[in-house]
Amino acid sequence: MLEKMEAKGQRSLKGKPKGHKRAAQGKTGDGGAKKQRLDGGTVSYFRRVSDRLKEGFTDEEDKGVFVENVLSEVKGRARLVAMDMTGSLVLEGLLALASPAQVAEVLEELGGETGSEFTAVACDQCGGHVMESAVRQAHRWSEEKCDVTEAEEEHCGLLEAQVQRVSGVVRENLVAFAQDPYGSHLLRTLVQVLSGCLTRDTPGAQKAKKDRRCESELVDFEIPASFWWELKHLAEHLMDNINVFVANLTACAALQTLLTVCHRKRPKLCNKLNKSIMGYMTSLSSAPGVSPLLVFMKDPSGSHLLQKIFKFSQKALLRDVYRNHLRSQLMPLALHPIANFPIQSLISASTPFKLFLKIFDELMEGFEAILAAGNIAVVVQMVESCVRWEERQGELLQRLLQAFHCSEPASLQVSCLPLFLSFLTYEVYYNTEPAEGDAVTQPAEGDAVTQASPQAFSVCYHGSRLVQALAGFKERSVLMNSLHDLCPRDLLTFATDPFGSHAFQVLVTLASDKGRGKMLKKMEDMYVDLACSMYGSRFLEAVWNSATISQRRRIAERLVPSESQLRGDRFARHVWAKFGLTSFLKRQGDWMEAQTGESKKRKMFRDILE
């Protein structure tokens, strides 16, 4: 198996399982065999139902009657409806509105007398969505219990029993569910429900696409005690088949979901799972003198799993993994296009422990090689972790200045901020080779960019993260000097950039009152432009929150002459309201009193936190 994984490790990281989508009508997940379909009249009926559901309900009684009537039409042929393209969409919407008892009835019919029918429905491209939607309704178990009536408790008990029934079927056919592209999604949803936390629904395709890079937010809810035992038994069965879950891409995603929810709700079980998985991975045979873990580090599926394990591991396990498997191997792994991702997780997880210092020292030997390989996220993670380790900050900052070719002579260090933000070396950014003793000069406002002038000011995501982390270092004078050296045009670009605005906020809010005042004076003519920008307005609000009363007054004086423009802008009108500029115009005494009270309140909370 390891040989196959090693070859597969050269493939792209895009091998991660994607969300399951509904396939074309008339095909199933078993090789495309034809299946029974609803007749045309029934499909038309469900389309009308779908249109009515989209309109929504203002009256609870009307909604209840509508749901009951439609579910009565579904009764007796729930499996056929669930596995139909149009019918499944309607059934999903109805289940979200139905009572726990009604959801339980649908699940009971979908499973048949013995529950054996659950497998066929869950492993269908349409039926799988219906099963997920039905199981997700268990989160309402605690909501319904608040009403304390016997009938509602009984309804919740019915749904609880059906979820246990589904769990039993999944547990007995765990490998089949885990490897099926549709059934695996039910397994992941079931794991979440049994643990008492669910990912938020993403109602629109656009929102799902927008949030693709972000981890889904988990929402906790109360569960009955029986769910905890079901989760425990399911985890035990999973560990009995750990070879499948580690090697199979689809099954591995379900294993990662289990680790995530257990870390959140059952940390002891999570620790047990981590040790068992790591024990299995490191027990496999490999080349003499080579840890099998190195193969998993370079495999798309294995690397994702190891990221989770490192993230959720305790100190002892991390230390053991480093000592016995990764020591002296970190550099080649950090340079690898896939293995560098679990290395980032290892760096982050080891940050609170002295183990980090060993990892840091080993990686510093090839610091510039990591940057040259394009794995800049490894370097950024090192910087972010170093915020907690003051004794390594000076060395790391010096290596960064050297890597960006602005260390010597010292006069070049004033150019470091734009280089860090854009992740470009001095020669690339300024289109020149620095001569001995030459200082960096910024072009004056309106000057044409010459060959010896900098490129257009730009900020990249990792550059913003790097600067935000460096701002947390004890010694940040080099960074602040570079910030003060930027021309007004670049400051405006910096403050209105989607990534740059976050870094600028951190720098300005962490500055001393004197340093912030100096920066604000330089930016006085751009307050209106900032207020009318999506990101600039947020930056301006952050500056306002950290500014002194005299600095706030100066900002207000610069903004109020443009009242009509600010009130008419969709971003600036919020700035106008938050800064209380109407009061500043008409009742400056009241405005000053309000600002003074707010300032005292901020100072009081700051003293408490310190």
Steps between C-alpha positions, in 0.01 A plus 500: 500500500781741585653463154170598337459795735853621430427508127164668562674759719632677192150597397332831573344580836174539311437133570311596814138373492254753365143558609262252343277638227185360351566305184281496190147370541460130436840381626613364835829474680540131403649536156215682331223236511151626422264546792126546542379853443197705605230549240461836327192607700675437832810690387279798403336485844836510677612792285197697617581401858856620446375839376279533808788416732712772340230758580525421871232512772395783726249293697618201703163326472500529119854362490407205719193413291698530175784276621257241635304490172808458283652235725173309481548489122855374552394226740524153352752600235759694698794304354388568145457872573833522684688349205339730243669826403193724546346302784821493706536878486143543626542236769816672629312829535206332672718318753649832613145622578353175631462403864740242652221243490440560129873474426508172697212363289682579177819334627304196614355454151834562329661224704229240459415244765858401577678821403678322213357746246700787653810389310343524153348843574812646667730384219280662236597843365156643587400279791826574680404868529159407644656268757744772604220754534293261711786412735594868538157571649613325817655831607144607583485234771608752766284781358184292525585383853476858622120481464482210748173350377469122499399493133807694389733284713349195333553656155864567580535145625370369166760700309772395743411135442511541121841672511626208713353264240685680220818494706468124553466435125794728421712332767428151366584609144767753592755425228235511225366835624847646549616417148180601322512857362145569622475274804818650644326835533225342708773345718660842553164663583413215736833540683426870550145439624607227743768730643263794543646748253405577141642713223280794413289459188628690195171582326637619168751365253668840488555503876639147491739602224605812688572309821683212331835595651365553849431234759128457556370646825374241747195563716450306825168358615382275781477127431342205685738269685433222249674702227827501692498119522416476131798725418729291720393174331531658155854618582594151620377343175689763305824419678446130423511600131769767531689365197206594275451844652865594468548375144169600337456867408123510565516302824792713622281811482250333735782413739610865503144604583499257794827645631369855467176445693666281764764765562220749556262286705685185613871585542586172677361300212686727257831432677432126487420519128813705426725246674333207326522656154860605548583154635357340187671740259841457659470120521490444125805366322719737303854526364773425758581804709201696363194570712170405334366832626709679236299329227171613652637854532543511121166341414202730429257306720753411769628856526151635570450238769835580661412870503197417714695264724775755565244773559313296763796317661633545851861575586609138557383378160656795316830446679497129417425560133782753471761293684428167333386597150559859393823618661757601233230454235320832539690688229423263211141479621468879522622522139253236376187633318269284715691416818551868584133522606522253790832666592310828541253323731788347696660843549169650615417211736847502660497877566409479873772242568881503499478254213440805281856621561644176360273518196584868454876446515483214251296699250715812533787310338315510169300818550569657160463166322141477631426846365663416167282188472191721528379340825470840665217388730759296695704815563188698594401230749850513653466876545150472651619236746808704589279772651496278813877447502677832547847342504464397134342818365820695433659213309189444290458868412864521393461193279191653341688823421779293346257288299335811355847653430445809713722420798826671400570788491274595791350785294320239287299369795260791464369329185403175678124559545400515130733206432341289775147593391559414135741211570750639250875547547654845487634456144164382363292763679727797419624367164858576597812362665572697821838672502711511818377783720197583284178569684153416375312799361128509449361687198321824573124522451424509130853402385526249219639161597850466361718192475647576844156567651287241679229303331137589564436433869340158543408272789462122497316284751810343654674838505217642710518205740877540526478869591219441750716238673811721498293776659468272805879483549643686798739697276315643199685829443628383158142433390367830637784701343417344166131583549577867568718510189211409265365782285131607539403329175633165622338547841161543331557186292611315813192604700244422227644163393298189604809342657705808575232673707518227765878534532479881506237486776728290718800728445315825569300375798813354665698821450553745784272808514787710367577258216131467410462877501794535261344246264154658518642844419651352185162354402277800576421572136381146433241455778207552261643250249548251781145547627359435152690173458378159618831409661616854564191574709573199720858616538381850595263357761781291650723809518216696660458235771866529601537879450524762774228764539713765328570260210128424470422869494747554219349213299149643551611848390634356176187296428210738575562738204413207269169425675289455187754265339538293816128474571437388141764228495401146603819450707563853622151547644584238764820688582298822533259337744762315705718808542196705609582770245149650504546567870849637430353748253215624719593428863875476538477517879280190514725327247810570709325375814401179325852443367652565843266246662580244232873559543477445878301181442762367257781577743315329785451179299862511380622525860281205602631284215860589576 
